Amino acid sequence: MGEKGRTLAPLGFGEPRLTTFGADISVRPSHVLSRGFTRYSPEIDSLVKCSPTPSVSRPDSRAQVLEGRSTDVSGESLVGVFAGAVAPPLAIAAVGYLLGRWRDVDVEPLSTVTIYVLMPALIFDSLVTMPLAGGTALALVGAMVVFTASMAAIAALVGRAAGEDGAVLAGATLAAAFPNVGNFGIPVAAFAFGAVGRTTTVIFVVVQNVLMHTAGVYALSRGGDAGSHRAALRRVLSLPLVYAVVAAGIAVALGIVPPENGPIMSAVSMTGDASIPVFLLILGLQLADMDAGMAARRTAPTVGLKVLIAPVLALGVALAAGIGDATAARSFVLLAAGPAAVTPLVLAIEFGGDPDDALSAADYVGTTILLTILGSLPVVTGLIYLLRTGTLL
């Protein structure tokens, strides 16, 4: 018993069931953390969709929960979708911005903690729990690599034509090549395409983070203070993320992945989950310390590429890649059309070196992220409609 409308009743398999105003959900031990805090779970998120029945079977995975969600948007408001998917990240970035205007905060220690602790945990957790099997998954990986490499090549050419060089050019290339498939892509893709959308997002997260923390760090180090190829390579090999990928591969290959609900994976998951809000706070702090007017003018070519060219290129890659599952292909196009990722900003702060002119690589990337968030909203809204109705793909 407890407060009005809430009761705890035992289940047949030994787990408590939380009854809240007539809707039943199961509460797994992994949801309950120390000091009584609760960890987010899709089962809890689905509470609003539970019918007032005395018994609901426990889903065996996050994917099963999402499979049960309707993908019919006819009765949904796209404004409401974006309010739920975009407003929370923007609010966190706004907190960072206000803090940066109020206090002099050094973002470099935050970026160091994120790169050397939070991101390796996120990548390891994603790799060992990700369902990556079959021809569709391999086709998606190939499409993601081709899309990223193509966008990077186009952005580098456009950036050089615009007079950019060094770390700023590397930052512009990363900002154009890598969409925000984490805090932006996951909720939008899951809403639009259910479990297939979420699985596609997880694959994209892993692929682009491996590319960003290897080729991306190398490019920024070469353009910044690292200098030679050997020094840039040493920086790549010094990143824990590289070894997190290796450790995850060994654990999966040998079948020694710790239990998902056990203490080890719970700690790893909690640590990795912390990376997203920290990313957004860093973005806000960086935006508070730049000349937005000058940065907006300089970043216009990259923003145009990201908002207008990336969706068209993604559609072409999806058609050429022959992705067997149409829903997965549509999810890929939707994710690729999103705004610039936040991780390149963290990498630019850490590895971009000192600026040679008034605009640093971090300032360039931070402005690009902000402008592509604003510019991509109508594009993504239109894509959701066209993809869901089958007009595209």
Long-range contacts (C-beta under 8 A, 24 or more apart in sequence): 11-58, 13-58, 15-58, 20-47, 22-52, 23-47, 23-50, 23-51, 23-52, 24-50, 24-53, 24-54, 24-55, 24-56, 25-50, 25-56, 26-56, 26-58, 28-261, 29-261, 30-260, 30-261, 30-266, 33-266, 33-270, 39-266, 39-270, 42-66, 62-195, 62-198, 63-131, 63-195, 63-198, 63-199, 64-195, 65-195, 66-190, 66-194, 66-195, 66-197, 66-198, 67-194, 67-195, 69-190, 69-194, 69-195, 71-192, 71-193, 71-194, 71-388, 73-191, 73-192, 73-384, 73-388, 76-191, 78-381, 78-384, 78-385, 81-188, 81-191, 81-384, 82-188, 82-377, 82-380, 82-381, 84-187, 85-184, 85-187, 85-188, 85-191, 86-184, 86-373, 86-377, 88-183, 89-183, 89-184, 89-276, 89-280, 90-373, 92-277, 92-280, 92-281, 92-284, 93-280, 93-281, 93-283, 93-284, 93-287, 94-284, 95-281, 95-284, 96-280, 96-281, 96-282, 96-283, 96-284, 96-285, 96-287, 96-288, 97-284, 97-285, 97-287, 97-288, 98-284, 98-288, 99-281, 99-284, 99-285, 99-288, 100-284, 100-285, 100-286, 100-287, 100-288, 100-289, 101-288, 105-285, 107-282, 107-285, 107-286, 107-349, 108-349, 108-350, 110-278, 110-281, 110-282, 110-285, 111-282, 111-346, 111-349, 111-350, 112-350, 113-278, 114-275, 114-278, 114-279, 114-282, 114-346, 115-213, 115-239, 115-241, 115-346, 115-347, 115-350, 116-239, 116-240, 117-240, 117-271, 118-271, 118-272, 118-274, 118-275, 118-278, 119-209, 119-213, 119-241, 119-272, 119-275, 119-343, 120-240, 120-241, 120-243, 120-244, 121-244, 121-268, 121-269, 121-271, 121-272, 121-275, 122-209, 122-271, 122-272, 122-273, 122-275, 123-206, 123-209, 123-210, 123-241, 123-244, 123-245, 123-248, 123-272, 124-244, 124-245, 124-247, 124-248, 124-268, 124-272, 125-265, 125-268, 125-269, 125-272, 126-202, 126-205, 126-206, 126-272, 127-206, 127-244, 127-245, 127-248, 127-249, 127-252, 128-248, 128-251, 128-252, 128-257, 128-265, 129-257, 129-260, 129-265, 130-199, 130-202, 130-203, 130-206, 131-199, 132-203, 132-206, 135-324, 136-323, 136-324, 136-325, 136-328, 137-203, 139-321, 139-322, 139-323, 139-324, 140-200, 140-203, 140-204, 140-321, 140-323, 140-328, 140-332, 141-203, 141-207, 142-321, 143-317, 143-318, 143-321, 143-323, 143-332, 144-203, 144-204, 144-207, 144-208, 144-332, 145-207, 145-211, 146-317, 146-321, 147-313, 147-314, 147-317, 147-336, 148-177, 148-178, 148-207, 148-208, 148-211, 149-177, 150-313, 150-317, 151-176, 151-177, 151-305, 151-309, 151-310, 151-313, 152-176, 152-177, 154-305, 154-309, 154-313, 155-302, 155-305, 158-301, 158-302, 158-305, 159-301, 159-302, 161-301, 162-298, 162-301, 164-298, 165-223, 166-223, 166-224, 166-353, 166-356, 166-361, 167-220, 167-223, 167-224, 167-348, 167-351, 167-352, 167-353, 167-355, 167-360, 167-361, 168-223, 168-355, 168-359, 168-360, 168-361, 168-364, 169-223, 170-216, 170-219, 170-220, 170-222, 170-223, 170-224, 170-352, 170-361, 171-220, 171-344, 171-348, 171-352, 171-361, 171-362, 171-364, 171-365, 172-299, 172-301, 172-302, 172-364, 172-365, 172-368, 173-219, 174-212, 174-216, 174-219, 174-220, 174-344, 174-347, 174-348, 174-365, 175-302, 175-306, 175-340, 175-341, 175-344, 175-364, 175-365, 175-368, 175-369, 175-372, 176-302, 176-305, 176-306, 176-310, 176-340, 176-368, 178-208, 178-211, 178-212, 178-216, 178-340, 178-341, 178-343, 178-344, 179-208, 179-306, 179-310, 179-335, 179-336, 179-337, 179-338, 179-339, 179-340, 179-341, 180-338, 180-339, 180-340, 180-341, 180-342, 180-369, 180-373, 181-205, 181-208, 181-335, 181-338, 181-341, 182-276, 182-279, 182-341, 182-342, 183-276, 183-279, 183-280, 183-342, 184-338, 184-339, 184-373, 185-334, 185-335, 185-338, 188-334, 188-338, 188-380, 188-384, 189-331, 189-334, 189-335, 192-330, 192-331, 192-334, 192-384, 192-387, 192-388, 193-327, 193-330, 193-331, 193-334, 194-327, 196-325, 196-327, 196-328, 196-331, 197-327, 197-331, 197-334, 199-328, 200-328, 200-331, 200-332, 200-335, 201-331, 201-335, 204-332, 204-335, 208-341, 209-241, 209-343, 210-241, 210-245, 212-341, 212-343, 212-344, 212-347, 213-239, 213-241, 213-242, 213-347, 214-242, 216-344, 216-347, 217-347, 217-351, 220-347, 220-348, 220-351, 220-352, 220-353, 220-361, 221-351, 223-352, 223-353, 223-361, 224-351, 224-352, 224-353, 224-354, 224-361, 225-353, 225-354, 226-351, 226-353, 235-351, 279-342, 279-343, 279-345, 279-346, 280-342, 282-342, 282-345, 282-346, 282-349, 283-342, 283-345, 283-366, 283-369, 283-370, 286-345, 286-349, 286-362, 286-363, 286-366, 287-366, 287-367, 287-370, 290-359, 290-363, 290-366, 290-367, 291-358, 291-359, 291-363, 292-367, 294-358, 294-359, 295-359, 295-363, 295-364, 295-366, 295-367, 296-367, 296-371, 298-359, 298-364, 298-367, 299-364, 299-367, 299-368, 299-371, 302-364, 302-368, 303-368, 303-371, 303-372, 303-375, 306-339, 306-340, 306-368, 306-372, 306-375, 306-376, 307-372, 307-375, 307-376, 307-379, 308-379, 310-336, 310-337, 311-336, 311-337, 311-379, 311-383, 315-392, 315-393, 318-393, 319-393, 326-393, 329-393, 330-387, 330-388, 330-392, 330-393, 333-383, 333-387, 333-392, 333-393, 334-380, 334-383, 334-384, 334-387, 337-376, 337-379, 337-380, 337-383, 338-376, 338-380, 339-369, 339-372, 339-373, 339-375, 339-376, 340-365, 340-368, 340-369, 340-372, 340-373, 341-369, 342-369, 345-369
